[in-house]
Amino acid sequence: MAAIDDRQAESARRSAQDAQQRARIHELEDKLERYLQATEDALQQLDWCIGYMHGCGKKGVARSLARNRSYIRTHVLRRAEEPVPSQQDDER
């Protein structure tokens, strides 16, 4: 009978640990999603700045910002590079 109680206690302990791990994973996934959203928002703001600088004739500044944006997108987010509108205009 003691062996059965020990197994039940061990099973309950493992279930509790599993539940804690699932809760922690969910918390980390939520945090990751918030960070990714913040990064996307920052990239959109950077896109606006690049377009503004390009429109003001400060094309060198716009190019530098675009390189920074490209680095963030490819190395931090590990996503494919995508040109900003001012880069597309320069390529035509």
Gaussian input, Z-matrix of N, CA and C with variables (Angstrom, degrees):
# hf/3-21g

backbone

0 1
 N
 C     1     B1
 C     2     B2     1     A1
 N     3     B3     2     A2     1     D1
 C     4     B4     3     A3     2     D2
 C     5     B5     4     A4     3     D3
 N     6     B6     5     A5     4     D4
 C     7     B7     6     A6     5     D5
 C     8     B8     7     A7     6     D6
 N     9     B9     8     A8     7     D7
 C    10    B10     9     A9     8     D8
 C    11    B11    10    A10     9     D9
 N    12    B12    11    A11    10    D10
 C    13    B13    12    A12    11    D11
 C    14    B14    13    A13    12    D12
 N    15    B15    14    A14    13    D13
 C    16    B16    15    A15    14    D14
 C    17    B17    16    A16    15    D15
 N    18    B18    17    A17    16    D16
 C    19    B19    18    A18    17    D17
 C    20    B20    19    A19    18    D18
 N    21    B21    20    A20    19    D19
 C    22    B22    21    A21    20    D20
 C    23    B23    22    A22    21    D21
 N    24    B24    23    A23    22    D22
 C    25    B25    24    A24    23    D23
 C    26    B26    25    A25    24    D24
 N    27    B27    26    A26    25    D25
 C    28    B28    27    A27    26    D26
 C    29    B29    28    A28    27    D27
 N    30    B30    29    A29    28    D28
 C    31    B31    30    A30    29    D29
 C    32    B32    31    A31    30    D30
 N    33    B33    32    A32    31    D31
 C    34    B34    33    A33    32    D32
 C    35    B35    34    A34    33    D33
 N    36    B36    35    A35    34    D34
 C    37    B37    36    A36    35    D35
 C    38    B38    37    A37    36    D36
 N    39    B39    38    A38    37    D37
 C    40    B40    39    A39    38    D38
 C    41    B41    40    A40    39    D39
 N    42    B42    41    A41    40    D40
 C    43    B43    42    A42    41    D41
 C    44    B44    43    A43    42    D42
 N    45    B45    44    A44    43    D43
 C    46    B46    45    A45    44    D44
 C    47    B47    46    A46    45    D45
 N    48    B48    47    A47    46    D46
 C    49    B49    48    A48    47    D47
 C    50    B50    49    A49    48    D48
 N    51    B51    50    A50    49    D49
 C    52    B52    51    A51    50    D50
 C    53    B53    52    A52    51    D51
 N    54    B54    53    A53    52    D52
 C    55    B55    54    A54    53    D53
 C    56    B56    55    A55    54    D54
 N    57    B57    56    A56    55    D55
 C    58    B58    57    A57    56    D56
 C    59    B59    58    A58    57    D57
 N    60    B60    59    A59    58    D58
 C    61    B61    60    A60    59    D59
 C    62    B62    61    A61    60    D60
 N    63    B63    62    A62    61    D61
 C    64    B64    63    A63    62    D62
 C    65    B65    64    A64    63    D63
 N    66    B66    65    A65    64    D64
 C    67    B67    66    A66    65    D65
 C    68    B68    67    A67    66    D66
 N    69    B69    68    A68    67    D67
 C    70    B70    69    A69    68    D68
 C    71    B71    70    A70    69    D69
 N    72    B72    71    A71    70    D70
 C    73    B73    72    A72    71    D71
 C    74    B74    73    A73    72    D72
 N    75    B75    74    A74    73    D73
 C    76    B76    75    A75    74    D74
 C    77    B77    76    A76    75    D75
 N    78    B78    77    A77    76    D76
 C    79    B79    78    A78    77    D77
 C    80    B80    79    A79    78    D78
 N    81    B81    80    A80    79    D79
 C    82    B82    81    A81    80    D80
 C    83    B83    82    A82    81    D81
 N    84    B84    83    A83    82    D82
 C    85    B85    84    A84    83    D83
 C    86    B86    85    A85    84    D84
 N    87    B87    86    A86    85    D85
 C    88    B88    87    A87    86    D86
 C    89    B89    88    A88    87    D87
 N    90    B90    89    A89    88    D88
 C    91    B91    90    A90    89    D89
 C    92    B92    91    A91    90    D90
 N    93    B93    92    A92    91    D91
 C    94    B94    93    A93    92    D92
 C    95    B95    94    A94    93    D93
 N    96    B96    95    A95    94    D94
 C    97    B97    96    A96    95    D95
 C    98    B98    97    A97    96    D96
 N    99    B99    98    A98    97    D97
 C   100   B100    99    A99    98    D98
 C   101   B101   100   A100    99    D99
 N   102   B102   101   A101   100   D100
 C   103   B103   102   A102   101   D101
 C   104   B104   103   A103   102   D102
 N   105   B105   104   A104   103   D103
 C   106   B106   105   A105   104   D104
 C   107   B107   106   A106   105   D105
 N   108   B108   107   A107   106   D106
 C   109   B109   108   A108   107   D107
 C   110   B110   109   A109   108   D108
 N   111   B111   110   A110   109   D109
 C   112   B112   111   A111   110   D110
 C   113   B113   112   A112   111   D111
 N   114   B114   113   A113   112   D112
 C   115   B115   114   A114   113   D113
 C   116   B116   115   A115   114   D114
 N   117   B117   116   A116   115   D115
 C   118   B118   117   A117   116   D116
 C   119   B119   118   A118   117   D117
 N   120   B120   119   A119   118   D118
 C   121   B121   120   A120   119   D119
 C   122   B122   121   A121   120   D120
 N   123   B123   122   A122   121   D121
 C   124   B124   123   A123   122   D122
 C   125   B125   124   A124   123   D123
 N   126   B126   125   A125   124   D124
 C   127   B127   126   A126   125   D125
 C   128   B128   127   A127   126   D126
 N   129   B129   128   A128   127   D127
 C   130   B130   129   A129   128   D128
 C   131   B131   130   A130   129   D129
 N   132   B132   131   A131   130   D130
 C   133   B133   132   A132   131   D131
 C   134   B134   133   A133   132   D132
 N   135   B135   134   A134   133   D133
 C   136   B136   135   A135   134   D134
 C   137   B137   136   A136   135   D135
 N   138   B138   137   A137   136   D136
 C   139   B139   138   A138   137   D137
 C   140   B140   139   A139   138   D138
 N   141   B141   140   A140   139   D139
 C   142   B142   141   A141   140   D140
 C   143   B143   142   A142   141   D141
 N   144   B144   143   A143   142   D142
 C   145   B145   144   A144   143   D143
 C   146   B146   145   A145   144   D144
 N   147   B147   146   A146   145   D145
 C   148   B148   147   A147   146   D146
 C   149   B149   148   A148   147   D147
 N   150   B150   149   A149   148   D148
 C   151   B151   150   A150   149   D149
 C   152   B152   151   A151   150   D150
 N   153   B153   152   A152   151   D151
 C   154   B154   153   A153   152   D152
 C   155   B155   154   A154   153   D153
 N   156   B156   155   A155   154   D154
 C   157   B157   156   A156   155   D155
 C   158   B158   157   A157   156   D156
 N   159   B159   158   A158   157   D157
 C   160   B160   159   A159   158   D158
 C   161   B161   160   A160   159   D159
 N   162   B162   161   A161   160   D160
 C   163   B163   162   A162   161   D161
 C   164   B164   163   A163   162   D162
 N   165   B165   164   A164   163   D163
 C   166   B166   165   A165   164   D164
 C   167   B167   166   A166   165   D165
 N   168   B168   167   A167   166   D166
 C   169   B169   168   A168   167   D167
 C   170   B170   169   A169   168   D168
 N   171   B171   170   A170   169   D169
 C   172   B172   171   A171   170   D170
 C   173   B173   172   A172   171   D171
 N   174   B174   173   A173   172   D172
 C   175   B175   174   A174   173   D173
 C   176   B176   175   A175   174   D174
 N   177   B177   176   A176   175   D175
 C   178   B178   177   A177   176   D176
 C   179   B179   178   A178   177   D177
 N   180   B180   179   A179   178   D178
 C   181   B181   180   A180   179   D179
 C   182   B182   181   A181   180   D180
 N   183   B183   182   A182   181   D181
 C   184   B184   183   A183   182   D182
 C   185   B185   184   A184   183   D183
 N   186   B186   185   A185   184   D184
 C   187   B187   186   A186   185   D185
 C   188   B188   187   A187   186   D186
 N   189   B189   188   A188   187   D187
 C   190   B190   189   A189   188   D188
 C   191   B191   190   A190   189   D189
 N   192   B192   191   A191   190   D190
 C   193   B193   192   A192   191   D191
 C   194   B194   193   A193   192   D192
 N   195   B195   194   A194   193   D193
 C   196   B196   195   A195   194   D194
 C   197   B197   196   A196   195   D195
 N   198   B198   197   A197   196   D196
 C   199   B199   198   A198   197   D197
 C   200   B200   199   A199   198   D198
 N   201   B201   200   A200   199   D199
 C   202   B202   201   A201   200   D200
 C   203   B203   202   A202   201   D201
 N   204   B204   203   A203   202   D202
 C   205   B205   204   A204   203   D203
 C   206   B206   205   A205   204   D204
 N   207   B207   206   A206   205   D205
 C   208   B208   207   A207   206   D206
 C   209   B209   208   A208   207   D207
 N   210   B210   209   A209   208   D208
 C   211   B211   210   A210   209   D209
 C   212   B212   211   A211   210   D210
 N   213   B213   212   A212   211   D211
 C   214   B214   213   A213   212   D212
 C   215   B215   214   A214   213   D213
 N   216   B216   215   A215   214   D214
 C   217   B217   216   A216   215   D215
 C   218   B218   217   A217   216   D216
 N   219   B219   218   A218   217   D217
 C   220   B220   219   A219   218   D218
 C   221   B221   220   A220   219   D219
 N   222   B222   221   A221   220   D220
 C   223   B223   222   A222   221   D221
 C   224   B224   223   A223   222   D222
 N   225   B225   224   A224   223   D223
 C   226   B226   225   A225   224   D224
 C   227   B227   226   A226   225   D225
 N   228   B228   227   A227   226   D226
 C   229   B229   228   A228   227   D227
 C   230   B230   229   A229   228   D228
 N   231   B231   230   A230   229   D229
 C   232   B232   231   A231   230   D230
 C   233   B233   232   A232   231   D231
 N   234   B234   233   A233   232   D232
 C   235   B235   234   A234   233   D233
 C   236   B236   235   A235   234   D234
 N   237   B237   236   A236   235   D235
 C   238   B238   237   A237   236   D236
 C   239   B239   238   A238   237   D237
 N   240   B240   239   A239   238   D238
 C   241   B241   240   A240   239   D239
 C   242   B242   241   A241   240   D240
 N   243   B243   242   A242   241   D241
 C   244   B244   243   A243   242   D242
 C   245   B245   244   A244   243   D243
 N   246   B246   245   A245   244   D244
 C   247   B247   246   A246   245   D245
 C   248   B248   247   A247   246   D246
 N   249   B249   248   A248   247   D247
 C   250   B250   249   A249   248   D248
 C   251   B251   250   A250   249   D249
 N   252   B252   251   A251   250   D250
 C   253   B253   252   A252   251   D251
 C   254   B254   253   A253   252   D252
 N   255   B255   254   A254   253   D253
 C   256   B256   255   A255   254   D254
 C   257   B257   256   A256   255   D255
 N   258   B258   257   A257   256   D256
 C   259   B259   258   A258   257   D257
 C   260   B260   259   A259   258   D258
 N   261   B261   260   A260   259   D259
 C   262   B262   261   A261   260   D260
 C   263   B263   262   A262   261   D261
 N   264   B264   263   A263   262   D262
 C   265   B265   264   A264   263   D263
 C   266   B266   265   A265   264   D264
 N   267   B267   266   A266   265   D265
 C   268   B268   267   A267   266   D266
 C   269   B269   268   A268   267   D267
 N   270   B270   269   A269   268   D268
 C   271   B271   270   A270   269   D269
 C   272   B272   271   A271   270   D270
 N   273   B273   272   A272   271   D271
 C   274   B274   273   A273   272   D272
 C   275   B275   274   A274   273   D273

   B1=1.4417
   B2=1.5324
   B3=1.3300
   B4=1.4652
   B5=1.5174
   B6=1.3498
   B7=1.4566
   B8=1.5235
   B9=1.3367
   B10=1.4692
   B11=1.5190
   B12=1.3195
   B13=1.4679
   B14=1.5282
   B15=1.3440
   B16=1.4668
   B17=1.5257
   B18=1.3325
   B19=1.4673
   B20=1.5289
   B21=1.3036
   B22=1.4631
   B23=1.5340
   B24=1.3247
   B25=1.4628
   B26=1.5242
   B27=1.3371
   B28=1.4740
   B29=1.5282
   B30=1.3067
   B31=1.4623
   B32=1.5292
   B33=1.3113
   B34=1.4679
   B35=1.5242
   B36=1.3387
   B37=1.4668
   B38=1.5221
   B39=1.3333
   B40=1.4684
   B41=1.5237
   B42=1.3122
   B43=1.4716
   B44=1.5196
   B45=1.3112
   B46=1.4643
   B47=1.5269
   B48=1.3321
   B49=1.4612
   B50=1.5244
   B51=1.3233
   B52=1.4617
   B53=1.5297
   B54=1.2996
   B55=1.4651
   B56=1.5207
   B57=1.3268
   B58=1.4671
   B59=1.5159
   B60=1.3198
   B61=1.4608
   B62=1.5253
   B63=1.3193
   B64=1.4693
   B65=1.5252
   B66=1.3243
   B67=1.4615
   B68=1.5260
   B69=1.3233
   B70=1.4709
   B71=1.5262
   B72=1.3352
   B73=1.4654
   B74=1.5210
   B75=1.3144
   B76=1.4639
   B77=1.5279
   B78=1.3233
   B79=1.4670
   B80=1.5378
   B81=1.3300
   B82=1.4629
   B83=1.5273
   B84=1.3243
   B85=1.4643
   B86=1.5202
   B87=1.3283
   B88=1.4645
   B89=1.5235
   B90=1.3264
   B91=1.4659
   B92=1.5263
   B93=1.3165
   B94=1.4571
   B95=1.5261
   B96=1.3136
   B97=1.4683
   B98=1.5309
   B99=1.3282
   B100=1.4706
   B101=1.5267
   B102=1.3362
   B103=1.4639
   B104=1.5248
   B105=1.3288
   B106=1.4610
   B107=1.5207
   B108=1.3221
   B109=1.4585
   B110=1.5306
   B111=1.3228
   B112=1.4662
   B113=1.5303
   B114=1.3260
   B115=1.4616
   B116=1.5201
   B117=1.3188
   B118=1.4663
   B119=1.5292
   B120=1.3247
   B121=1.4667
   B122=1.5284
   B123=1.3315
   B124=1.4656
   B125=1.5260
   B126=1.3335
   B127=1.4662
   B128=1.5269
   B129=1.3225
   B130=1.4626
   B131=1.5333
   B132=1.3152
   B133=1.4693
   B134=1.5282
   B135=1.3213
   B136=1.4581
   B137=1.5207
   B138=1.3269
   B139=1.4703
   B140=1.5270
   B141=1.3238
   B142=1.4661
   B143=1.5262
   B144=1.3177
   B145=1.4700
   B146=1.5275
   B147=1.3247
   B148=1.4712
   B149=1.5258
   B150=1.3249
   B151=1.4658
   B152=1.5141
   B153=1.3241
   B154=1.4627
   B155=1.5215
   B156=1.3210
   B157=1.4678
   B158=1.5219
   B159=1.3102
   B160=1.4581
   B161=1.5315
   B162=1.3290
   B163=1.4624
   B164=1.5191
   B165=1.3190
   B166=1.4733
   B167=1.5194
   B168=1.3150
   B169=1.4573
   B170=1.5183
   B171=1.2982
   B172=1.4757
   B173=1.5260
   B174=1.3244
   B175=1.4636
   B176=1.5237
   B177=1.3121
   B178=1.4657
   B179=1.5172
   B180=1.3328
   B181=1.4670
   B182=1.5225
   B183=1.3372
   B184=1.4678
   B185=1.5259
   B186=1.3383
   B187=1.4687
   B188=1.5207
   B189=1.3317
   B190=1.4710
   B191=1.5214
   B192=1.3255
   B193=1.4586
   B194=1.5316
   B195=1.3246
   B196=1.4625
   B197=1.5355
   B198=1.3329
   B199=1.4762
   B200=1.5248
   B201=1.3464
   B202=1.4639
   B203=1.5234
   B204=1.3216
   B205=1.4643
   B206=1.5236
   B207=1.3249
   B208=1.4583
   B209=1.5271
   B210=1.3165
   B211=1.4633
   B212=1.5325
   B213=1.3157
   B214=1.4682
   B215=1.5208
   B216=1.3081
   B217=1.4648
   B218=1.5260
   B219=1.3405
   B220=1.4632
   B221=1.5326
   B222=1.3329
   B223=1.4612
   B224=1.5280
   B225=1.3199
   B226=1.4655
   B227=1.5282
   B228=1.3191
   B229=1.4640
   B230=1.5238
   B231=1.3362
   B232=1.4644
   B233=1.5230
   B234=1.3220
   B235=1.4614
   B236=1.5200
   B237=1.3210
   B238=1.4584
   B239=1.5260
   B240=1.3148
   B241=1.4573
   B242=1.5216
   B243=1.3126
   B244=1.4640
   B245=1.5196
   B246=1.3330
   B247=1.4604
   B248=1.5279
   B249=1.3186
   B250=1.4733
   B251=1.5263
   B252=1.3329
   B253=1.4649
   B254=1.5239
   B255=1.3198
   B256=1.4683
   B257=1.5223
   B258=1.3401
   B259=1.4605
   B260=1.5204
   B261=1.3098
   B262=1.4542
   B263=1.5289
   B264=1.3396
   B265=1.4640
   B266=1.5221
   B267=1.3514
   B268=1.4599
   B269=1.5191
   B270=1.3328
   B271=1.4564
   B272=1.5208
   B273=1.3092
   B274=1.4843
   B275=1.4880
   A1=111.52
   A2=116.17
   A3=120.91
   A4=110.59
   A5=117.58
   A6=121.25
   A7=110.76
   A8=115.98
   A9=120.32
   A10=110.17
   A11=117.09
   A12=120.98
   A13=111.25
   A14=115.97
   A15=120.40
   A16=110.70
   A17=116.43
   A18=120.57
   A19=111.10
   A20=116.22
   A21=120.46
   A22=110.48
   A23=116.34
   A24=120.85
   A25=110.15
   A26=116.03
   A27=120.32
   A28=110.21
   A29=116.46
   A30=121.05
   A31=110.68
   A32=117.31
   A33=121.22
   A34=110.52
   A35=116.70
   A36=120.46
   A37=110.94
   A38=115.90
   A39=119.78
   A40=111.35
   A41=116.81
   A42=120.39
   A43=110.80
   A44=116.14
   A45=120.25
   A46=110.53
   A47=117.04
   A48=120.64
   A49=110.72
   A50=116.89
   A51=121.08
   A52=110.74
   A53=116.38
   A54=120.62
   A55=110.33
   A56=117.36
   A57=120.18
   A58=110.82
   A59=117.32
   A60=120.94
   A61=111.07
   A62=117.01
   A63=120.00
   A64=110.67
   A65=116.99
   A66=120.80
   A67=110.26
   A68=117.19
   A69=121.59
   A70=110.75
   A71=116.46
   A72=120.51
   A73=110.11
   A74=117.30
   A75=121.31
   A76=110.29
   A77=116.67
   A78=121.44
   A79=110.53
   A80=117.23
   A81=121.30
   A82=111.41
   A83=117.25
   A84=120.26
   A85=110.82
   A86=117.32
   A87=120.99
   A88=111.34
   A89=115.76
   A90=120.50
   A91=110.14
   A92=116.92
   A93=121.32
   A94=110.60
   A95=116.64
   A96=120.80
   A97=111.04
   A98=116.87
   A99=120.25
   A100=111.03
   A101=117.23
   A102=120.66
   A103=111.29
   A104=116.55
   A105=119.73
   A106=111.26
   A107=117.14
   A108=120.47
   A109=110.45
   A110=117.10
   A111=121.01
   A112=110.53
   A113=116.82
   A114=120.71
   A115=110.60
   A116=116.76
   A117=120.04
   A118=110.83
   A119=117.19
   A120=120.89
   A121=110.82
   A122=116.76
   A123=120.90
   A124=110.84
   A125=117.14
   A126=120.15
   A127=111.18
   A128=117.23
   A129=119.83
   A130=110.68
   A131=116.30
   A132=119.67
   A133=110.43
   A134=116.31
   A135=120.58
   A136=110.30
   A137=117.75
   A138=121.04
   A139=110.56
   A140=115.71
   A141=119.96
   A142=109.53
   A143=117.05
   A144=121.24
   A145=110.86
   A146=116.02
   A147=120.10
   A148=109.61
   A149=116.15
   A150=119.90
   A151=112.57
   A152=116.47
   A153=120.96
   A154=110.30
   A155=116.62
   A156=120.12
   A157=110.75
   A158=116.43
   A159=120.37
   A160=110.01
   A161=116.10
   A162=120.69
   A163=113.20
   A164=117.26
   A165=121.81
   A166=112.14
   A167=116.34
   A168=119.58
   A169=113.52
   A170=117.26
   A171=120.79
   A172=108.35
   A173=114.06
   A174=119.88
   A175=112.50
   A176=118.27
   A177=120.60
   A178=111.31
   A179=116.24
   A180=120.95
   A181=109.29
   A182=116.04
   A183=120.55
   A184=110.57
   A185=117.06
   A186=120.28
   A187=111.38
   A188=116.69
   A189=120.14
   A190=111.00
   A191=116.49
   A192=120.56
   A193=110.65
   A194=116.21
   A195=120.35
   A196=110.76
   A197=116.79
   A198=119.21
   A199=110.30
   A200=116.66
   A201=120.03
   A202=110.72
   A203=115.61
   A204=121.08
   A205=110.66
   A206=115.82
   A207=121.10
   A208=110.75
   A209=116.42
   A210=120.46
   A211=110.57
   A212=116.24
   A213=120.51
   A214=110.01
   A215=116.22
   A216=120.57
   A217=111.84
   A218=117.33
   A219=119.61
   A220=112.96
   A221=118.25
   A222=120.06
   A223=113.95
   A224=117.68
   A225=119.66
   A226=110.05
   A227=116.37
   A228=120.06
   A229=113.08
   A230=116.27
   A231=122.19
   A232=111.30
   A233=113.80
   A234=120.63
   A235=109.11
   A236=115.40
   A237=119.97
   A238=109.94
   A239=114.19
   A240=119.36
   A241=108.68
   A242=116.15
   A243=120.28
   A244=107.63
   A245=116.36
   A246=118.80
   A247=111.97
   A248=114.72
   A249=119.84
   A250=106.92
   A251=118.16
   A252=120.51
   A253=113.67
   A254=119.12
   A255=120.08
   A256=111.74
   A257=117.89
   A258=121.11
   A259=109.60
   A260=117.96
   A261=121.38
   A262=109.59
   A263=117.22
   A264=121.36
   A265=110.90
   A266=116.65
   A267=120.92
   A268=112.20
   A269=116.59
   A270=120.81
   A271=112.33
   A272=118.45
   A273=121.72
   A274=111.66
   D1=-37.11
   D2=179.87
   D3=-64.59
   D4=-35.44
   D5=179.28
   D6=-64.50
   D7=-39.75
   D8=178.34
   D9=-64.98
   D10=-42.86
   D11=178.34
   D12=-62.82
   D13=-39.74
   D14=178.22
   D15=-63.77
   D16=-42.56
   D17=179.02
   D18=-64.83
   D19=-41.54
   D20=178.99
   D21=-65.08
   D22=-40.94
   D23=178.96
   D24=-64.83
   D25=-42.44
   D26=178.63
   D27=-64.90
   D28=-42.28
   D29=178.44
   D30=-62.38
   D31=-43.02
   D32=178.88
   D33=-64.94
   D34=-39.33
   D35=178.68
   D36=-64.38
   D37=-43.89
   D38=178.44
   D39=-64.29
   D40=-39.86
   D41=177.97
   D42=-62.16
   D43=-40.86
   D44=178.61
   D45=-65.75
   D46=-41.84
   D47=178.08
   D48=-64.55
   D49=-42.03
   D50=178.16
   D51=-60.81
   D52=-42.93
   D53=179.26
   D54=-63.81
   D55=-40.40
   D56=178.03
   D57=-65.48
   D58=-40.90
   D59=178.82
   D60=-64.99
   D61=-42.45
   D62=178.21
   D63=-62.73
   D64=-40.25
   D65=178.39
   D66=-63.96
   D67=-41.93
   D68=179.68
   D69=-65.67
   D70=-42.30
   D71=177.85
   D72=-61.61
   D73=-44.16
   D74=179.05
   D75=-61.37
   D76=-42.71
   D77=178.74
   D78=-61.58
   D79=-43.45
   D80=179.67
   D81=-67.62
   D82=-38.14
   D83=176.89
   D84=-63.63
   D85=-40.95
   D86=176.81
   D87=-62.26
   D88=-42.94
   D89=179.80
   D90=-64.55
   D91=-42.93
   D92=178.19
   D93=-60.23
   D94=-43.97
   D95=179.22
   D96=-60.89
   D97=-40.88
   D98=178.03
   D99=-64.36
   D100=-42.21
   D101=178.64
   D102=-64.36
   D103=-42.21
   D104=178.45
   D105=-63.48
   D106=-40.79
   D107=178.37
   D108=-64.79
   D109=-41.43
   D110=178.30
   D111=-63.28
   D112=-38.78
   D113=178.52
   D114=-66.40
   D115=-43.43
   D116=177.53
   D117=-61.72
   D118=-42.40
   D119=177.91
   D120=-61.63
   D121=-42.26
   D122=179.25
   D123=-64.56
   D124=-39.14
   D125=177.83
   D126=-65.38
   D127=-36.80
   D128=176.63
   D129=-64.41
   D130=-40.56
   D131=177.02
   D132=-65.07
   D133=-40.02
   D134=177.63
   D135=-64.49
   D136=-39.04
   D137=175.37
   D138=-57.80
   D139=-43.90
   D140=179.72
   D141=-61.85
   D142=-45.08
   D143=-179.56
   D144=-61.77
   D145=-41.37
   D146=179.07
   D147=-61.64
   D148=-46.78
   D149=178.68
   D150=-62.43
   D151=-39.42
   D152=179.15
   D153=-64.34
   D154=-48.36
   D155=-179.85
   D156=-62.76
   D157=-40.46
   D158=177.74
   D159=-61.65
   D160=-44.86
   D161=-179.91
   D162=-65.81
   D163=-28.78
   D164=178.65
   D165=-82.14
   D166=-2.03
   D167=-179.97
   D168=87.81
   D169=5.80
   D170=179.10
   D171=-93.63
   D172=65.56
   D173=-172.95
   D174=-68.06
   D175=-30.60
   D176=177.05
   D177=-64.29
   D178=-43.32
   D179=177.63
   D180=-64.74
   D181=-42.72
   D182=179.55
   D183=-60.91
   D184=-41.87
   D185=178.57
   D186=-63.90
   D187=-42.06
   D188=178.99
   D189=-62.40
   D190=-44.59
   D191=178.15
   D192=-63.42
   D193=-38.69
   D194=179.63
   D195=-64.85
   D196=-37.78
   D197=176.64
   D198=-65.03
   D199=-41.63
   D200=177.19
   D201=-61.19
   D202=-44.23
   D203=179.15
   D204=-60.37
   D205=-43.22
   D206=179.74
   D207=-62.35
   D208=-42.67
   D209=179.17
   D210=-62.38
   D211=-46.53
   D212=179.64
   D213=-59.45
   D214=-45.70
   D215=-176.91
   D216=-64.98
   D217=-43.30
   D218=-175.24
   D219=-83.70
   D220=-37.95
   D221=-174.07
   D222=-95.93
   D223=-33.20
   D224=-179.45
   D225=-88.72
   D226=-50.85
   D227=-178.97
   D228=-85.62
   D229=-15.32
   D230=-177.73
   D231=55.41
   D232=48.08
   D233=177.77
   D234=-119.72
   D235=159.68
   D236=179.79
   D237=-63.72
   D238=146.42
   D239=178.57
   D240=-68.33
   D241=142.59
   D242=175.66
   D243=-136.37
   D244=131.25
   D245=-176.30
   D246=-70.03
   D247=147.83
   D248=173.52
   D249=-85.73
   D250=160.44
   D251=-176.69
   D252=-53.71
   D253=-39.15
   D254=-178.89
   D255=-65.95
   D256=-31.05
   D257=176.42
   D258=-70.01
   D259=-38.01
   D260=179.89
   D261=-64.74
   D262=-38.49
   D263=178.51
   D264=-65.05
   D265=-39.07
   D266=-179.11
   D267=-67.43
   D268=-29.91
   D269=-176.95
   D270=-77.80
   D271=-17.50
   D272=-178.32
   D273=-79.02

